Amino acid sequence: MIINPENVPSRTTSTYPDKFKPMVFGRVKQALGNTAGLKNFGVNLVTLSPGSSSALRHWHTQQDEFIYIIEGEATLVTDTGAQILIPGMMAGFPAGEEDGHQLVNRSHEVVIYLEIGDRTADDQVYYPDNYLIAKRGTNGHTIFTHQDGTLYDS
C-alpha cells in the first residue's frame, strides 16, 4: 500500500496523566502503520516542535523500538547522557533493557523522525524519572500506576 503522509490524520493527544501532558506538547504523530493495516508493528511519522519531547524518558519490557531521524537535530537522552542525532542517524532500543530514552527537540527547528515499535502483548512501560508504569488494560486503555503499584490519579 502506498501512503501519502499528507492524507494520514495527525494526533497531538497523549494518554499520560494530565500532570505529564505538557512535556509532549508540540508532538504530532501520524500512524503510518495503522494506515497501511499493519498488525505486528507500528510506524509513526513524528514531528517535534522546538522545546517538545517524544515521550517521558522510558523503556519497554516487551517492545523493541527503533527511530530514524529524517529532518532536524534531536537530542537523545538516555541513562548515559545526551547525544545529538541528525538526519540519517538511527537508534534502537531492545525490549527489556532498563535504559530509559526519549528524544527532545532542543533546537530552534522542527524535528521529523520515524518511530517503529512492535505490538507485543503484555508490554509494560517504565518511566524512571517519573516513578510511573504504564500497562495496557483489558479494555485496551492504558493504565498508569506508581512504581509501588498504586493507581495513578490524573
Secondary structure by P-SEA (a helix, b strand, c coil): cccccccbbbbcccccccccccccccbbbbccccccccccbbbbbbbbccccccccccccccbbbbbbbcccbbbbbcccbbbbbcccccccccccccbbbbbbccccbbbbbbbbbbbccbbbbbbccccbbbbbccccbbbbbccccccccc
